[in-house]
Amino acid sequence: MTVSLPLVLILGFFAWGAIKFLGVRPTDPAPARRGLASLPVDQKTVVALLVGGVVLTALLAAVAVTAISVAVATVVLRSLLRERR
């Protein structure tokens, strides 16, 4: 999308008019949020997260392999039934 200079000037004029005559002002920026409290991370936590990630990845891979196997079996059965007719 390209924006032409006249469009920028028109939008700028409307913004200037809203600020000048209507008293519209940009809102103040939101106050800065405090950061979250840091949690102590020890070796057991890291190991638990890694093991959990590996297990979840293995489960996802098993589901994918099962889905592919079902799709292949469907295609094979469909072709066998088509040959019978």
C-alpha positions, 0 to 999 in steps of 0.5 A: 500500500502506498500513501501519497503526500496529499493524503498525509497532508489531509490527515495531518490537517485533520489531526491538527484541527482536532487538537486545536479546536476540539481539545483532543489530546493524545493519551498519556503513555501507560505507566511502566509496569514492574517486572515479574519477580525472578524465580530461582531456577535450579538444575532440577527445574531445567531437567524437568522442563527438558524431560517434559519437552522431550516427552511431549515431542515424542507424543506429538511424533507418535500422533503424526505417525499414527495419522499418516498410517491411517491415511495410507491404510485408507488409500490402500483400502479404497484402492482395493475396494475400487478394484473389486467393483 
